[in-house]
Amino acid sequence: MTDGLLSVAEARRQIAARHLSAVELTEAVLGRIAALDEGLNAYLHVDGDSALEQARAADRRRDRPALLGIPICVKDVIDVAGMPTTAGAAGWRRHPRRDAAIVARLRDAGAIVVGKGNTNEFAYGADGLNPHRGDCRNPHDPSRVSGGSSSGPAVATAAGMALAGVGTDTSGSIRIPASLCGLVGVRPTFGRFSLAGIVPLAWSYDTVGPLARSVEDAALLLGVPIAPEPDVRGLRIGIVEQLVEAAEPYVSDGIGAMARELEALGAELVPLRLELLHHTTALHLIVQHAEAARVHAPWFQSQRDRYAEPVRRRLEAGRLIPASAYLAAQQARRLVVEEVARAMAGLDAMLAPSTPLVAPARDAVEVTVRGAPLPLRVALLMCTLPISQLGSPAVSVPIGSHAGLPYGMQIVGRPSSEALLLRIAAACEPVPSPLA
Amino acid sequence: MLACHAGMGLNPDRTAALAEAAGLELPPERLEPVTEALGELLALARGLDELPLEGVEPLLGPPTWE
């Protein structure tokens, strides 16, 4: 297998056995970037010299931390010392001297930062399109969207231009590209990892987490141990019926098939209906608009003309939301969390689609879901945004394909239940079929 | 307060007044699109009025599931 397409776990084994050096692995990844990235646009910044220097240092280390010599792609809203942070924007940038807390943690574990991954402008989008820096393209079909906003780390990982990626997830920005690119993506428990050194989008929802080609790789990046043989016997798992019924039939069928497989492995599947689910879009948009507008307030006036129109309009309208509307939305969010906590009593996790469909065409303004036309943004966010209210972790795992394009399923649990969710995800995981 | 905004009939002049009060400079060509976007958000906020929010403390920190 081409080195760039090795799993993190296999690369670790080969490096530990001295069958592969960090320099060889990094050179292979840089070679794939040179060959593929012009067509995919996953990276906004690549520093090959720095990556090779980090790799040489990794090869000199005597200790064997978990990610020693593993090349990763970091979303460009996350600071990496010595590389510009541009947030995928037209003019805004900063030049950090220090790594973001999550990058420092991964570097301590031995990871090598190859470069900064593409993103929707200021992470404020779900499709991976970027009018300023060029669209990120789906490696399964470059005429399709990659999903976003963590588009670059997802595409780099899927195409072997990194062994894994680090993204942020506010409304679904890890889970959506994971679904559309055929990856495992984890939105961790809210607050589990420090967001220091990351450009915020909305404080109530922002998280940072991994994109990987397998559950085992995602667990390694999270630093969560998982058992080699996944066991779901005795688990009670809910299925969020409204979200399953809202997705395209092939996605619903895929989740049904996976539920039957989990039952065959000894889990009990339970239908779940959440009465307040249909309020989550309203409350989320109010909270996110208001918080994003506040984040951008210090520079918005001087940068207004450099924003793309949809983001500019959201930030302007967000500045004018009455405080009473913001607080009502946060009151409603508490009711949603309380309802889900009650519904989850006696359950270990719940299942829902990650996206209601496979990757749409890059020029699609609307898509059809269950026969109804929907704006692309609405469709992409409809399954992940409700889960973002909960503060709980969610793992998106690939479970099927349609017309040659992958789609994923979310496994959602209580706060701090990442290890359990990864165990369930490992039971759902298909045999990997990496891109050539 | 929400009902007040819903009933006041948002239009570009009112958006301009809100922007001025909020310290946001809005060029004239921005008034129409911002009025439309804000109107959509306020309509969403009105939809939350059907929930039993009286006495509910806003969620302003990490959800605890207690």
Contacts between the chains, C-beta under 8 A, distances in Angstrom:
chain1	res1	chain2	res2	distance
A	190	B	62	5.2
A	190	B	63	6.9
A	191	B	62	4.9
A	204	B	59	7.8
A	276	B	51	7.5
A	279	B	47	7.0
A	279	B	48	6.5
A	279	B	51	6.5
A	281	B	44	7.5
A	282	B	44	3.8
A	282	B	45	7.1
A	282	B	47	5.2
A	282	B	48	6.0
A	283	B	44	8.0
A	283	B	48	6.4
A	285	B	41	6.5
A	285	B	44	5.9
A	286	B	41	6.0
A	286	B	44	6.1
A	286	B	45	5.8
A	286	B	48	7.9
A	289	B	41	6.0
A	301	B	24	7.9
A	301	B	25	6.0
A	309	B	33	7.8
A	313	B	33	5.2
A	313	B	34	6.4
A	313	B	37	4.9
A	314	B	37	6.8
A	316	B	19	7.9
A	316	B	24	6.8
A	316	B	26	6.7
A	316	B	30	6.3
A	316	B	33	8.0
A	316	B	34	4.6
A	316	B	37	7.3
A	317	B	34	5.5
A	317	B	37	3.7
A	317	B	38	4.4
A	317	B	40	8.0
A	317	B	41	5.9
A	318	B	41	7.9
A	319	B	19	7.5
A	319	B	22	5.4
A	319	B	24	4.8
A	320	B	15	7.0
A	320	B	18	4.9
A	320	B	19	6.3
A	320	B	22	5.7
A	320	B	24	7.0
A	320	B	34	7.3
A	320	B	38	5.3
A	321	B	38	7.4
A	321	B	41	5.9
A	321	B	42	8.0
A	321	B	45	7.8
A	322	B	1	5.8
A	322	B	2	7.1
A	322	B	5	5.9
A	322	B	42	8.0
A	322	B	45	7.8
A	324	B	1	3.6
A	324	B	2	5.8
A	325	B	1	7.8
A	325	B	2	5.9
A	325	B	5	7.6
A	325	B	41	7.2
A	325	B	42	6.8
A	325	B	45	3.9
A	327	B	58	4.8
A	328	B	2	6.5
A	328	B	45	6.2
A	328	B	48	5.0
A	328	B	49	7.6
A	328	B	53	6.0
A	329	B	45	7.1
A	329	B	48	6.4
A	330	B	58	3.6
A	330	B	59	4.9
A	330	B	60	6.1
A	331	B	48	7.9
A	331	B	51	7.7
A	331	B	53	4.5
A	331	B	56	4.3
A	331	B	57	7.3
A	331	B	58	5.0
A	331	B	59	7.4
A	332	B	48	5.0
A	332	B	51	5.4
A	332	B	53	6.6
A	333	B	58	7.9
A	333	B	59	4.7
A	333	B	63	7.8
A	334	B	56	5.7
A	334	B	57	6.6
A	334	B	58	6.8
A	334	B	59	4.1
A	334	B	63	7.8
A	335	B	51	6.2
A	335	B	52	7.6
A	335	B	53	7.5
A	335	B	56	6.4
A	337	B	59	6.7
A	337	B	63	4.5
A	337	B	65	6.7
A	341	B	65	4.4
A	341	B	66	7.7
A	344	B	65	8.0
A	389	B	63	7.6
A	390	B	63	6.0
A	390	B	65	7.9
A	391	B	62	5.3
A	391	B	63	3.4
A	391	B	64	7.8
A	391	B	65	7.5
A	392	B	63	7.5
A	392	B	65	7.4
A	414	B	65	6.0
A	415	B	62	7.8
A	415	B	63	7.3
A	415	B	64	7.6
A	415	B	65	5.9
